[in-house]
Amino acid sequence: MKILLKIKAFWVIFQFAFTVAVIIILMYFFKKFNWKIRKIWAKSQKFLIGYKTQIIGEPNLEADILLLNHQSPLDIVVLEEHYPQNLSWVAKKEIGQIPFFGNILKLPKMIEVDRQSKRSLISLFKDIKDRLKNKRTIAMFPEGTRGDGTKLLPFKDGSKLICQKLNLKIQPIIIINSNNILDSKKILSSFGTIKIIYLDLIDKKEENWYEEMRENMKKVLESELNNPSSNR
């Protein structure tokens, strides 16, 4: 059984690389349609990889930034497909430095951040303001890295600082089961359903809003994982 999951994973990675290369070329020649190109690509992955999606709750279009847990590259794919506004993802600059494939960040004007440089925070603030001005929604992983999908990792302080300094409206999101569909660390891929759970807009008036938000996201994640009827 595991060998079949391995074979499927290699297929997923191969087609992922190939189709990403295709959309990079398309976005280069059709810059005005980069969002539509990304959405069509994201939708195609559902059929090429073989998974379903289930939406719980609704996106609040007043949100300036989405904060979500991170366990698989598919977290980005499923949100790109379903979110009704043009997203600008905050990603580490190392991705943007990959020859040719780094254009997946540069062409659609995603936000690259140097996590080792404090000076990059100034540039980050500037980029976020620019994307919001152009009616894009920021998407960010407060954990700062990928987990294994079984628990919520500690949140970094960066997303808290950004939200407070720029007075951003925040909607937390929990993604369930994407790591089982594609585990890029173990090179395994299965079939199933990925859940996108939209939580309520955060009220930053509370002093410990960031900690309370994480605790609520943790409870929702644990509740879903402990639910026998969850599509895993």
C-alpha positions as CSV (number, residue, x, y, z in Angstrom):
1,M,0.0,0.0,0.0
2,K,2.8,2.4,0.9
3,I,4.5,1.9,-2.4
4,L,1.3,3.0,-4.2
5,L,1.2,6.2,-2.1
6,K,4.9,6.8,-3.0
7,I,4.2,6.3,-6.7
8,K,1.2,8.7,-6.6
9,A,3.3,11.2,-4.7
10,F,6.0,11.1,-7.5
11,W,3.3,11.7,-10.1
12,V,1.9,14.6,-8.0
13,I,5.3,16.2,-7.7
14,F,6.1,15.7,-11.4
15,Q,2.8,17.2,-12.7
16,F,3.0,19.9,-10.0
17,A,6.4,21.1,-11.4
18,F,5.2,20.8,-15.0
19,T,1.9,22.7,-14.5
20,V,3.6,25.4,-12.4
21,A,6.1,25.9,-15.3
22,V,3.2,26.2,-17.7
23,I,1.3,28.8,-15.6
24,I,4.5,30.8,-15.1
25,I,4.8,31.1,-18.9
26,L,1.1,32.0,-19.2
27,M,1.4,34.7,-16.4
28,Y,4.4,36.2,-18.2
29,F,2.5,36.6,-21.4
30,F,-0.9,37.4,-19.9
31,K,0.0,39.5,-16.9
32,K,-3.5,41.1,-16.5
33,F,-5.0,37.6,-16.1
34,N,-2.6,36.1,-13.6
35,W,-5.3,35.7,-10.9
36,K,-7.6,33.9,-13.3
37,I,-4.7,31.7,-14.5
38,R,-3.8,30.8,-10.9
39,K,-7.5,29.9,-10.1
40,I,-7.8,27.7,-13.2
41,W,-4.6,25.9,-12.3
42,A,-5.6,25.5,-8.6
43,K,-8.9,24.0,-9.7
44,S,-7.2,21.6,-12.1
45,Q,-5.1,20.2,-9.2
46,K,-8.2,18.8,-7.6
47,F,-8.6,16.5,-10.6
48,L,-4.9,15.8,-11.3
49,I,-4.2,14.9,-7.7
50,G,-7.5,13.4,-6.8
51,Y,-9.1,15.1,-3.8
52,K,-12.4,16.8,-2.8
53,T,-12.9,20.0,-0.8
54,Q,-15.4,20.8,1.9
55,I,-16.0,24.4,3.0
56,I,-17.2,25.2,6.5
57,G,-18.1,28.8,7.3
58,E,-17.7,31.7,4.9
59,P,-14.9,34.1,3.9
60,N,-15.4,37.5,5.5
61,L,-14.5,39.9,2.7
62,E,-13.8,42.7,5.2
63,A,-10.7,40.8,6.2
64,D,-7.3,42.3,5.2
65,I,-5.3,39.2,6.1
66,L,-5.9,35.5,6.4
67,L,-3.9,33.5,9.0
68,L,-3.9,29.8,8.5
69,N,-2.2,26.6,9.7
70,H,0.4,25.1,7.4
71,Q,1.0,21.4,6.7
72,S,1.2,20.9,2.9
73,P,1.8,22.8,-0.3
74,L,-1.9,22.1,-1.0
75,D,-2.9,24.6,1.7
76,I,-2.0,27.3,-0.8
77,V,-3.7,25.5,-3.7
78,V,-7.1,24.9,-2.1
79,L,-7.3,28.5,-0.9
80,E,-6.3,29.9,-4.3
81,E,-9.1,27.9,-5.8
82,H,-11.9,28.8,-3.4
83,Y,-11.1,32.3,-2.0
84,P,-13.2,34.9,-3.9
85,Q,-10.5,37.6,-3.8
86,N,-7.0,37.9,-5.3
87,L,-4.6,36.7,-2.6
88,S,-1.0,37.9,-2.0
89,W,0.9,35.2,-0.1
90,V,3.7,36.1,2.3
91,A,6.6,33.7,1.5
92,K,10.2,33.3,2.3
93,K,12.5,34.9,-0.2
94,E,14.4,31.7,-0.9
95,I,11.4,30.5,-2.9
96,G,11.6,33.6,-5.1
97,Q,15.4,32.9,-5.7
98,I,14.8,29.5,-7.3
99,P,15.8,29.8,-11.0
100,F,12.7,30.2,-13.2
101,F,10.3,28.7,-10.6
102,G,10.9,31.7,-8.4
103,N,8.7,33.6,-10.8
104,I,5.7,31.9,-9.2
105,L,6.1,34.6,-6.5
106,K,7.4,37.5,-8.6
107,L,5.0,37.5,-11.6
108,P,1.8,37.6,-9.5
109,K,3.5,40.0,-7.0
110,M,3.4,37.8,-3.9
111,I,5.3,39.2,-0.9
112,E,8.8,37.9,-0.3
113,V,10.3,38.2,3.2
114,D,13.9,37.7,4.5
115,R,13.3,36.1,7.8
116,Q,16.9,36.6,8.8
117,S,16.9,40.3,8.3
118,K,15.1,42.8,10.7
119,R,15.4,45.5,8.0
120,S,13.1,43.4,5.7
121,L,10.2,44.3,8.1
122,I,10.1,47.8,6.6
123,S,9.9,46.4,3.1
124,L,7.3,43.9,4.3
125,F,5.1,46.7,5.7
126,K,5.4,48.6,2.4
127,D,4.5,45.6,0.3
128,I,1.5,44.7,2.4
129,K,0.2,48.3,2.2
130,D,0.7,48.2,-1.6
131,R,-1.2,44.9,-2.1
132,L,-4.1,46.1,0.1
133,K,-4.3,49.3,-1.8
134,N,-4.7,47.2,-4.9
135,K,-7.6,45.3,-3.3
136,R,-5.7,42.1,-2.6
137,T,-6.0,40.0,0.5
138,I,-2.9,39.0,2.4
139,A,-2.4,35.3,3.3
140,M,0.1,34.2,5.8
141,F,1.2,31.2,7.9
142,P,1.8,32.4,11.5
143,E,3.5,29.1,12.4
144,G,6.3,30.1,10.0
145,T,6.9,26.5,8.8
146,R,5.0,23.3,7.9
147,G,3.8,21.0,10.6
148,D,2.6,17.4,10.2
149,G,-1.1,18.3,10.4
150,T,-1.7,16.7,13.8
151,K,-1.2,19.8,15.9
152,L,-0.8,23.6,15.7
153,L,2.8,24.7,16.0
154,P,3.7,27.8,18.1
155,F,3.0,31.1,16.3
156,K,5.8,33.5,15.4
157,D,5.5,37.1,16.6
158,G,5.8,38.5,13.0
159,S,2.2,38.1,12.0
160,K,1.1,39.7,15.3
161,L,3.3,42.7,14.8
162,I,2.1,43.1,11.2
163,C,-1.6,43.0,12.2
164,Q,-1.2,45.4,15.0
165,K,1.1,48.0,13.4
166,L,-1.1,48.1,10.2
167,N,-4.4,47.6,12.1
168,L,-5.4,44.8,9.8
169,K,-8.7,42.9,10.0
170,I,-7.9,39.2,10.5
171,Q,-9.8,36.1,9.6
172,P,-8.3,32.8,10.9
173,I,-8.6,29.7,8.7
174,I,-8.0,26.0,9.6
175,I,-7.1,23.6,6.9
176,I,-7.7,19.9,7.6
177,N,-6.2,16.8,5.9
178,S,-4.1,18.4,3.2
179,N,-1.0,16.7,4.6
180,N,-2.6,13.3,4.0
181,I,-3.4,14.2,0.4
182,L,0.2,15.4,-0.2
183,D,3.0,14.9,2.3
184,S,5.9,16.5,0.6
185,K,8.4,15.6,3.3
186,K,7.7,11.8,3.4
187,I,6.8,11.8,-0.4
188,L,3.4,10.2,0.1
189,S,0.1,11.1,-1.5
190,S,-3.4,9.7,-0.8
191,F,-7.0,10.4,-1.7
192,G,-9.6,12.1,0.4
193,T,-11.2,15.4,1.3
194,I,-9.5,18.7,2.4
195,K,-11.6,20.9,4.7
196,I,-11.3,24.7,4.7
197,I,-12.8,26.1,8.0
198,Y,-13.4,29.8,8.1
199,L,-13.5,31.2,11.6
200,D,-14.9,34.6,12.8
201,L,-13.1,37.9,12.3
202,I,-10.8,38.7,15.1
203,D,-11.4,41.5,17.6
204,K,-8.0,43.0,18.4
205,K,-9.4,45.1,21.2
206,E,-8.6,42.3,23.6
207,E,-5.1,42.4,25.0
208,N,-4.4,38.8,24.4
209,W,-6.2,38.5,21.1
210,Y,-3.2,36.7,19.4
211,E,-2.9,34.0,22.0
212,E,-6.7,33.6,22.2
213,M,-6.9,33.3,18.4
214,R,-4.3,30.6,18.4
215,E,-6.0,28.7,21.2
216,N,-9.3,28.8,19.3
217,M,-7.7,27.6,16.1
218,K,-6.0,24.8,18.1
219,K,-9.4,23.7,19.6
220,V,-11.0,23.6,16.2
221,L,-8.1,21.6,14.7
222,E,-8.1,19.1,17.6
223,S,-11.9,18.8,17.4
224,E,-11.8,18.0,13.7
225,L,-8.9,15.5,14.1
226,N,-10.8,13.7,17.0
227,N,-14.0,13.6,15.0
228,P,-14.5,10.0,13.6
229,S,-16.6,11.3,10.8
230,S,-13.9,13.7,9.6
231,N,-12.8,12.9,6.0
232,R,-9.3,11.7,6.5
